[in-house]
């Protein structure tokens, strides 16, 4: 009997050791699996962000494609005859300074910089006003033109419209199936 107890103790010790080893191995495998899952998630998020970025760029190009032809008509109605609308004008300055203009509308004495978004925010308007302030520095060849600004979007909240107009910008927005200026007839655009 004593031998049986000793044998049972040894068996219990061995069983405990084996159970501890199994738990340790299971824990190690779970940690390894967790790391692998995190890495897969990281890669999936990276790919998803890349695809969403491409989609956002395509949507922006689509909106620009809708707004560009409307600019001639809309600005002509306000006494600004447009003879050229250019998309994606870019300029670089020393110190990694860069400016991109979504739509550049020109007539003989005026230039209108149009910022185009699918959804326009207050920050977008502020950024565009900064762009207007710096325009002549980036594009000195247009220094002789009156410079005005416009923002355009498919979705614009009322407060953003009011802010942009208050700051002297034309606001191009979708109304039904057409694009219109949100500015009333008495609006006088700010010149930069």
Secondary structure, DSSP 8 states (H G I E B T S, - for coil): -HHHHHHHHHHHHHHHHHHHHHHHHHHHHHHHHHHHHHHHHHHHHHHHHHHHHHHHHHHHHHHHHHHHHHHHHHHHTTT----EEEEEEEEEETTTEEEEEEEEEE-SSEEEEEEEEEEE-HHHHHHHHHHHHHHHHH-GGGTTSEEEEEEEEEEE-HHHHHHHHHTT-EEEEEETTEEEE-S-TT------
